[in-house]
Each structure stands twice: as C-alpha cells, then as structure tokens.
Amino acid sequence: MPLKTYWLEHAWLGTHVEPGVALDVSTSGSAAEAGDGRISALRTGVETPPPGAEVLRGLTLPGLANAHSHAFHRALRSTVQVGSGTFWTWRDFMYKVAQNLTPDSYFALARAVYAEMALAGITAVGEFHYVHHAPGGVPYADPNAMGEALIAAASEAGIRITLLDTAYLAAGFGEAPNPHQLRFSDSTADAWAERVSALKPREHALIGAAIHSVRAVPAGQLATVADWAAERRAPLHVHLSEQTAENEACLAAHGRTPTELLADHGVLGPRTTGVHNTHLTDGDIALLGSTTTGTCMCPTTERDLADGIGPAVRLQRAGSPLSLGSDSHAVIDLLEEARAMELNERLSSRTRGHWTANALLAAATEDGHAALGWSEAGRLESGSLADFTTIALDSVRTAGALPRLAAETAVFAASAADIRHTVVGGRHIVRDGSHTLIEDVPSALATTIAALRS
C-alpha cells in the first residue's frame, strides 16, 4: 500500500499536546469511500515538515465520534424554536418531518447532514435509525431501503457510520403505535431481527442495534433485541430515562425503573450505551456503572428540549464510560457538546473543573468510537485507523492560546467553525475548511430541507 506523510504542527496524543508530529499513513488510493487507511508510524520531535509531507497547521486530534444522531432532525433546526412547549410538543413537529421522508429524500438530506458533520471534524456517526417503512407502515420493496440510504449517504459524505437499526414497536406501555409511528414499527422484535439481519457491514459501515426506549419495545421483547446484538457482538443503544414521564409510566406498568427493567431482560453490559440517562435513581447509576453500560450525553439537545441535566459525573465515577452526540442537531458541534457537559455540571453543582480537557476530548474521540464499535479508531497511534481532524489555533476564538494549553483551547474556546481539516482512512475529506467531495454543503442542506417542508 502506498504511504503518505502528514506533518502535524501540534497533536493531541491522549494525555498531552505534542509539537511537531509526523504520521505515516497507509492508503488504498480509493476515492470511492472512507477506506481502511491506517497510521503505520508516528514520530515525535519532527520540528519541520519532511519533504513531500502534507502540512496540518493547528491542533490535530483523532476524528470526533458523534455517538447519537437522528439525521432527519436536522430539518427541524430553528423551526421548532417558535413558541413554548415541552419534549412532547416538539415530538409532534418531528413526526411531521418524518412523514415526508422517502429513501431518495432521506439519502439527499443525510448526505448533506453527514457532510456538515465532516466539516465539524466528525469522522464517525452513530445513526439511531427508526424510520424504516413507508407511511402507514407498508415495507418498501427493499425492507431496508431507508437504512441503505443512510449507509450510502455516509459513504458519499466521506465518513464512517454505525447504523443503529432501532426496534420501535409501540406508542407506550400496552399501546399500539399511533399513525405517525406505523412507519417505525416492524410489529414484533422477531420481525425486526429478521429485517435487520439482511443489512451487511461495509468498509465504512457497521451494523448495530437499538431499542428506542422501554416505552417503545414491550418488556417481553427486549431480550430479542439484546440477544441479536450479543450474538453479533454489535453495539446496542437505547434512549434511557430522558423524560420523567417515561420513568413514571414504567413504574406504573412494571414497578421498576427503566434501568431496572433493562437489567431484568439482559440489555445492560459493556457493548450497550444508554442515551441521555438523565433522570436516574442512585440504584440506576449503580446498575449502569457495575455493568459498564455506557452513557451518551447530548447536552445541546438536552437543553434545547428542556430535558434536564444528567448525572454524568456520578455515572462515570460508577463505571459508565461517557460519549457524546449531537442527537437532534440543534447544532452539530462536538466541541460544544464536550464543553457543555462540563459547563452544565458547573451550573448544577456550582463548582468548576469536573473533567479535564483531556477527559472531555477522550469522550469525544476514543470513547465515542468504542461506543459505536470502531475500536481501532479514536487514537493517534500506530495501527489505528487514519481518521483525524485539525482545529485552527489562529482564529478569532483560538488566537493567543499557549501551545501547551491547546487542548484546553479546543474544548473551552473553539467551535466547529474552527475545523480546518478532516481526514478519514488517510483521505482528505475536508481541506482548508471546504468539503472535498460535496462542493456546496450549505446549498445541499437548504435544498433538501426545503423539499421536506414543501
């Protein structure tokens, strides 16, 4: 395989920032999709760029992992900020957008959304996918047409995807799906498992599973989804205790918290990630930690939907690894998600410094990739996938920072607008702030979103 050398002005190596790092990357030379390019060697103390090296000025990190995405929610940005309400009134707007999706329109929208992610330094996305069928619940000729559209969209945008195909079978405890939810439902977990088993991984795509929530999958069918994931050693994600109403309904139906119900049916474990984990009891936190079930925090969405501030510090101390997601895409900015997790905790506790910048970057990189099944990504080291992103240190937000504090600058000052380069599989996807595969990402977003609203 041919070798390519990148010279990094500054590199975050997990514990510290190192100046003058050279990465030798093996590449397949393929322009078709994110390839299996890997870092073959990492050299420190390289003060000047080697001859022929690609120079990346600024701070280079492993690629960011967006561990929780609903791509079609991007069409809701701004429009749901008119008036007041709750999560439940917001959900009504979401259903209207979902009703307009087709495989073609979803491909076009997701392609643009994933390109926006690449521009924000994201190299892998966990797509929590539940819009499976045509309106009314009629399967497409290819029952996985919608999932395949998302996989193809990620390929064209140049990023990796873990398609978290989601079981969504009920409107609530003992309630059949409402008319909006019919296209989400496979009727039973066994039917869900049969359909999702036809999806195959690709070089840039993994297939995982998700339980939408304990209210959307009957208790007696939770184990079917968990067993499907366990047999394949696939990631399993679940919306967990995002709303107090869910907790109250679960207690009324089962006499158990949602976390306890998941534990009863074998859902918790090291390949499982609870998304939000906002309204938990002390016992819930102990259960999640003792089983090393992960926690994906989505602070920009949790504050946008007035969900609340989850106990992230206590969860991590209990043993639950943390990752980050942009969820509803109120913004797509993993640096903001990392910053918000710390700042939310400061507001809640009225103390500062719950995580170091290194710990927050780990949640956005290595731990996020682990939650999505990409165990060979998320680190700048020999043998890892050559997925990385570079943050400008000379923008109006980052200028003047001390190089040794570049990690702190990235987390507490920089934004997605400061991403200068994104490389996936050794291939430049974003160069000097421009997407190399999709010429005009803003226009692509505007066109596809307008089509869904018409």
C-alpha positions in Angstrom: 0.0 0.0 0.0 1.3 3.5 -0.8 2.4 5.7 2.1 1.5 9.3 2.7 3.0 11.5 5.4 1.2 14.2 7.4 3.1 16.7 9.5 1.1 17.9 12.5 2.1 21.3 13.9 0.5 20.2 17.2 -1.0 16.8 18.0 -3.2 15.7 21.0 -1.9 12.3 22.0 -4.5 11.5 24.6 -2.6 12.8 27.6 -0.9 15.9 26.3 -0.2 18.1 23.3 3.0 17.3 21.3 4.5 19.7 18.9 6.0 18.5 15.6 4.5 15.1 14.9 4.8 13.1 11.7 2.2 10.5 10.8 2.9 7.9 8.1 -0.4 6.7 6.7 -1.0 3.7 4.5 -3.7 4.4 1.9 -5.6 2.2 -0.5 -5.8 5.1 -3.0 -9.6 4.6 -3.3 -11.7 7.7 -3.9 -14.9 5.7 -3.6 -15.4 5.8 0.2 -13.7 6.0 3.6 -11.1 3.3 3.3 -9.0 1.2 5.7 -6.1 3.6 5.7 -4.1 3.3 8.9 -1.4 5.1 10.8 1.7 3.0 10.1 4.1 5.1 12.2 4.0 8.1 14.5 7.2 10.1 15.0 7.5 12.9 17.6 10.1 15.7 17.7 9.9 16.4 14.0 10.4 20.2 14.1 9.9 20.9 10.4 7.8 19.2 7.8 9.5 16.3 6.0 9.8 16.7 2.2 6.6 16.0 0.5 4.5 15.8 3.7 1.0 17.3 3.9 1.2 20.1 6.5 -1.6 20.4 9.0 -1.2 23.6 11.0 -3.2 23.9 14.2 -4.1 21.2 16.7 -4.8 17.7 15.3 -7.0 15.3 17.2 -8.3 11.9 16.5 -11.5 12.2 14.5 -14.6 13.1 16.6 -17.2 10.4 17.1 -20.9 11.6 17.1 -22.3 8.7 19.1 -26.0 9.7 18.7 -27.6 11.1 15.6 -31.1 11.3 14.1 -30.2 12.7 10.7 -33.7 13.9 9.7 -34.0 16.0 12.8 -31.6 18.5 11.1 -34.7 19.7 9.1 -36.2 20.9 12.4 -33.4 23.3 13.2 -34.8 26.8 14.0 -38.4 25.9 13.0 -39.1 24.4 16.5 -37.9 27.4 18.3 -41.1 29.3 17.8 -43.4 29.3 20.8 -43.1 27.3 24.0 -43.8 23.7 25.0 -42.1 20.5 26.1 -40.3 17.5 24.6 -43.7 16.1 23.8 -44.9 19.1 21.8 -41.5 19.1 20.0 -42.2 15.5 19.1 -45.3 16.5 17.1 -43.1 18.6 14.8 -40.7 15.8 14.4 -43.4 13.4 13.3 -44.5 15.8 10.5 -41.0 15.8 9.0 -40.7 12.0 9.4 -43.9 11.5 7.4 -42.3 13.3 4.4 -39.2 11.1 4.1 -38.6 8.7 1.2 -35.5 6.7 0.6 -34.4 9.2 -2.0 -35.1 12.3 0.1 -33.5 10.7 3.1 -30.4 9.9 1.2 -30.1 13.5 0.0 -30.7 15.0 3.4 -28.4 12.6 5.3 -25.6 13.1 2.7 -25.7 16.9 3.4 -26.0 16.4 7.2 -23.1 14.0 7.2 -21.1 16.4 5.1 -21.9 19.1 7.7 -20.5 16.6 10.3 -17.3 16.2 8.4 -16.9 19.9 8.3 -17.2 19.8 12.1 -14.4 17.3 12.4 -16.7 14.3 12.9 -15.3 11.1 11.2 -17.8 8.6 12.5 -21.5 8.8 13.3 -23.9 6.6 15.2 -27.2 6.8 13.4 -30.1 5.9 15.7 -32.4 4.9 12.8 -36.1 4.1 13.2 -37.9 5.4 10.0 -38.0 2.0 8.4 -41.1 1.8 6.2 -43.4 3.8 4.0 -46.1 5.9 5.6 -48.8 3.6 7.1 -46.1 1.0 7.8 -46.0 -0.7 4.4 -42.5 -2.1 3.8 -40.6 -0.9 0.8 -39.6 -3.4 -1.9 -36.3 -3.5 -0.2 -37.3 -3.6 3.5 -34.0 -1.8 4.4 -34.3 0.9 1.8 -34.1 3.7 4.4 -31.1 2.2 6.2 -29.3 1.6 2.9 -29.9 5.2 2.0 -28.2 6.3 5.2 -25.2 4.0 4.6 -24.8 5.3 1.1 -25.1 8.9 2.3 -22.3 8.4 4.8 -20.1 6.9 2.0 -20.7 9.9 -0.3 -20.0 12.4 2.6 -16.8 10.5 3.4 -17.4 9.5 7.0 -17.9 6.2 8.8 -21.3 5.1 10.1 -22.6 2.7 12.7 -26.2 2.2 11.6 -28.0 1.6 14.9 -31.1 0.0 13.5 -33.9 0.6 16.0 -36.7 -1.5 17.3 -39.7 0.8 17.8 -42.8 -1.3 18.2 -45.3 0.6 20.5 -46.5 4.0 21.4 -46.2 3.3 25.1 -46.7 0.6 27.7 -49.5 -1.5 26.3 -50.3 0.9 23.5 -50.3 0.2 19.8 -48.2 2.5 17.5 -50.0 5.7 16.6 -50.5 6.6 12.9 -47.2 8.6 12.8 -45.3 5.6 14.3 -46.6 3.0 12.0 -43.6 3.5 9.6 -41.2 3.0 12.5 -42.6 -0.4 13.6 -41.9 -4.0 12.5 -44.8 -5.2 14.7 -42.6 -7.6 16.7 -39.0 -7.8 17.8 -38.6 -11.1 15.8 -39.7 -9.3 12.6 -37.3 -6.5 13.4 -34.5 -9.0 13.8 -35.3 -10.8 10.5 -35.3 -7.5 8.7 -32.1 -6.0 10.2 -30.2 -9.3 9.7 -30.3 -8.6 6.0 -28.1 -5.5 6.5 -24.4 -6.1 5.9 -21.4 -4.1 7.1 -19.2 -2.3 4.6 -15.7 -0.9 4.9 -17.1 2.4 6.1 -20.2 1.0 7.8 -21.0 -1.2 10.8 -24.5 -2.6 11.7 -25.6 -2.2 15.3 -28.9 -2.3 17.2 -31.0 0.0 19.2 -34.1 -0.2 21.5 -35.9 3.1 21.0 -37.0 3.1 24.7 -38.6 0.9 27.2 -42.0 2.5 26.3 -41.5 1.6 22.6 -40.4 -2.0 23.0 -42.6 -4.3 25.2 -40.7 -5.8 28.1 -41.1 -9.4 26.8 -39.4 -8.5 23.6 -36.4 -6.6 25.0 -34.3 -9.7 25.2 -34.8 -10.5 21.5 -33.1 -7.2 20.5 -30.4 -7.7 23.2 -29.7 -11.3 22.0 -29.4 -10.2 18.4 -26.7 -7.7 19.3 -24.9 -10.1 21.7 -24.7 -12.8 19.1 -23.0 -10.4 16.7 -21.0 -8.6 19.3 -22.6 -5.4 17.9 -23.2 -2.1 19.7 -26.7 -1.8 21.3 -28.0 1.7 22.2 -31.2 2.8 24.0 -32.8 6.1 24.9 -32.9 5.8 28.7 -34.8 8.0 31.2 -34.8 11.1 29.0 -38.1 12.2 30.5 -39.6 11.8 34.0 -42.9 10.8 32.3 -41.2 7.7 30.9 -40.0 6.8 34.4 -43.4 7.3 35.9 -45.1 5.2 33.2 -42.6 2.4 33.6 -43.0 2.3 37.3 -46.8 2.2 36.9 -46.6 -0.6 34.3 -43.8 -2.8 35.8 -43.0 -1.5 39.3 -39.4 -1.0 38.0 -37.4 2.0 36.7 -36.4 1.8 33.1 -32.9 0.9 34.0 -34.0 -1.9 36.3 -36.3 -3.2 33.5 -33.5 -3.3 31.0 -31.3 -5.1 33.6 -34.0 -7.7 34.2 -34.0 -8.5 30.4 -30.3 -8.7 29.8 -29.9 -5.4 28.0 -27.2 -3.8 30.1 -23.5 -4.5 29.5 -20.2 -3.2 28.1 -21.5 -3.1 24.4 -24.6 -1.2 25.5 -24.9 2.6 25.6 -27.8 4.4 27.3 -28.5 7.7 25.6 -29.3 10.7 27.9 -29.5 8.8 31.2 -31.0 12.0 32.6 -33.4 11.1 35.4 -31.8 8.2 37.3 -32.0 6.9 40.8 -29.0 6.0 42.9 -29.7 2.4 42.2 -29.9 3.1 38.4 -26.5 4.7 38.5 -25.0 1.8 40.4 -26.6 -0.7 37.9 -25.2 1.2 34.9 -21.8 1.5 36.4 -21.5 -2.1 37.7 -22.3 -3.4 34.2 -20.0 -0.9 32.5 -23.0 0.2 30.4 -22.0 3.4 28.6 -23.6 6.8 28.7 -24.0 9.1 25.7 -24.7 12.7 26.7 -26.2 15.1 24.2 -26.1 18.4 26.1 -27.2 20.7 23.3 -30.3 18.6 22.6 -31.0 18.0 26.3 -31.0 21.7 27.0 -32.9 22.5 23.7 -35.7 20.1 24.7 -35.6 21.2 28.3 -34.9 17.6 29.3 -32.7 18.3 32.3 -29.0 17.8 33.3 -28.0 14.2 33.7 -25.7 12.9 36.4 -22.7 12.4 34.1 -20.0 12.8 36.8 -21.7 10.2 39.1 -22.2 7.8 36.2 -18.6 8.0 35.1 -17.4 7.5 38.7 -19.6 4.5 39.0 -18.0 2.9 35.9 -20.1 4.1 33.0 -17.9 5.3 30.0 -19.0 8.6 28.6 -19.5 9.5 24.9 -21.2 12.5 23.2 -23.8 13.0 20.5 -25.5 15.9 18.7 -28.8 14.0 18.6 -31.4 16.4 17.2 -28.7 18.6 15.6 -29.9 21.8 17.1 -26.2 22.4 16.4 -23.6 20.0 15.0 -20.5 20.7 17.1 -18.9 18.0 19.2 -16.5 20.6 20.8 -19.6 22.4 22.1 -21.1 19.1 23.4 -17.8 18.4 25.3 -17.8 22.0 26.7 -21.5 21.9 27.6 -21.1 18.7 29.6 -18.6 20.4 31.9 -20.5 23.7 32.0 -23.8 22.1 32.7 -22.2 20.3 35.7 -20.8 23.6 36.9 -24.3 25.2 36.8 -25.8 22.2 38.6 -23.1 21.9 41.3 -21.8 25.5 41.4 -18.2 24.1 41.3 -15.7 24.0 38.4 -13.4 21.5 36.9 -15.2 18.2 36.9 -13.4 16.9 33.8 -10.0 17.9 32.4 -9.8 18.9 28.7 -8.1 15.6 28.1 -11.0 13.7 29.6 -13.6 15.6 27.6 -11.7 15.0 24.4 -11.5 11.3 25.2 -15.3 11.2 25.4 -15.5 12.9 22.0 -12.9 10.7 20.4 -11.8 7.3 21.7 -14.7 6.5 24.0 -17.2 7.7 21.3 -15.7 5.4 18.8 -15.7 2.5 21.3 -19.5 3.0 21.9 -20.0 2.7 18.1 -17.9 -0.4 17.6 -15.0 1.3 16.0 -12.4 0.1 18.5 -9.5 0.7 16.1 -10.3 4.5 15.7 -10.2 7.4 18.1 -6.4 7.5 18.8 -3.3 8.9 17.1 -1.1 5.9 17.3 0.5 3.3 15.0 -2.1 0.7 13.9 -5.1 2.9 14.4 -7.4 4.0 11.6 -6.1 7.2 10.0 -9.1 9.3 11.0 -8.2 12.8 12.4 -9.2 16.4 12.4 -7.3 19.7 12.7 -8.5 22.7 14.7 -7.2 26.2 13.8 -5.3 27.9 16.6 -5.2 31.3 14.8 -9.0 32.1 14.5 -10.7 34.9 16.4 -11.7 32.3 19.0 -8.4 30.5 19.5 -5.7 33.1 18.7 -3.3 33.8 21.5 -3.6 30.5 23.2 -0.4 28.9 24.7 0.5 25.8 22.6 0.9 23.7 25.7 -2.8 24.5 26.5 -4.1 23.8 23.0 -6.4 21.0 24.4 -8.0 23.5 26.7 -8.4 25.9 23.9 -10.1 23.3 21.7 -12.6 22.4 24.4 -13.3 25.7 26.0 -12.9 28.2 23.2 -13.0 26.6 19.7 -16.1 25.6 17.7 -17.0 23.6 14.7 -16.2 26.7 12.7 -12.5 26.3 13.6 -12.2 22.9 11.9 -9.6 23.3 9.2 -9.0 19.7 8.0 -10.8 16.3 8.4 -9.1 13.1 7.2 -10.8 9.7 7.1 -9.0 6.5 6.2 -6.0 8.6 5.2 -8.1 10.6 2.7 -8.6 14.3 3.0 -12.4 14.9 3.3 -12.2 18.5 4.5 -9.3 20.6 3.3 -8.9 24.2 4.5 -12.5 24.3 5.7 -14.0 23.0 2.4 -15.6 19.6 1.8 -13.6 17.8 -1.0 -16.5 15.5 -2.1 -19.5 17.8 -1.9 -19.0 21.2 -3.5 -21.6 23.3 -1.7 -22.8 21.8 1.6 -24.9 24.8 2.6 -26.8 24.6 -0.7 -27.3 20.9 -0.3 -28.7 21.4 3.2 -31.0 24.2 2.1 -32.3 22.3 -0.9 -33.0 19.0 0.8 -34.6 20.6 3.9 -36.8 22.9 1.7 -38.1 19.8 -0.2 -39.1 18.1 3.0 -41.1 21.2 4.1 -43.0 21.6 0.9 
